[in-house]
Amino acid sequence: MGTYNLDKIENLTENDTVIIGVSSDYGAIYGNGAIDGPKTIREASLQFSGVNYEIFKNFYDFNVLDYGDIKHYNDLKSFMEEIEKISSQISSINAYPIYIGGTHLITYPIIKGLNCHKKDVGLIWIDSHLDFMDEYPKGQKYNMATSLRRIIEIENIRPDNIAIIGVHGNTQGAEEIKSAKDTIPSIYSMNYIEKIGLNNIISILKNQFKNIKYLYLSLDLDVIDPAFAPGVSVPEPGGFTSREILQIIRSLGPISNGMDIVEYNPRMDSSLITAKLACSLIIENILYKKGNPHDE
Ligand SMILES: [Mn+2]
């Protein structure tokens, strides 16, 4: 991101935003490539000035630090424990983390880490997919298709503190859909969002989470239409436009306490379209969330 480097998580303060790469293909089912996500998004960020035209603020006026990538392990269990540990440390300091995946599996250890400190966790899952399989394929419990199902099983995570937005498409099974609908009351599908209007859905979400102590946003880039974000492992036509996803992040960013951007796969991308959208989402999340630096 062209930001200052952070040596140790312990050096963070609650006013800081920290970028953390979670560079791994663990959890991939439909092809590798997410492991190069953080590196490619950092490279794509070099052409950004940091100044947003609309609100005329500069990214570099804020305390944004780059932790680099989380240490990789050759076994999934150790890697997930490392993510969980980092998430736990950052949330105890109350700094704002932005995790760059990696597959959607990474959200599970991130939320598990939060839970050590935060009893009242809200989660907005922005995704084409429910990721609600118990095992997929049979016997596999930890991957991009099971991540939200594992999150539901974490102690103190309540299904009514979770909202899913943007679900659509033709790749999910009937059982998975039924089981998610039976468990999570707030699922706003893409057709429903179109019918009610995105602004109204954003108002509903702001109201739903207004008393939550810690709100986490998990953004799977495949919720964006492949025309705008082709660089994902499971593209799903009929998704949000770039303008819509920017609006979602500008609106929900300010009420959130942390977020991730997952499933970026550079091997599927074209001319870094998806990486540059990811950079814009990160920059605007920070600028809209922090307000005017000179007011602070
Ligand atoms: Mn997902």
Boltz pocket constraint, residues with backbone or C-beta under 6 A from the ligand:
constraints:
  - pocket:
      binder: B
      contacts: [[A, 104], [A, 127], [A, 129], [A, 131], [A, 144], [A, 220]]
      max_distance: 6.0
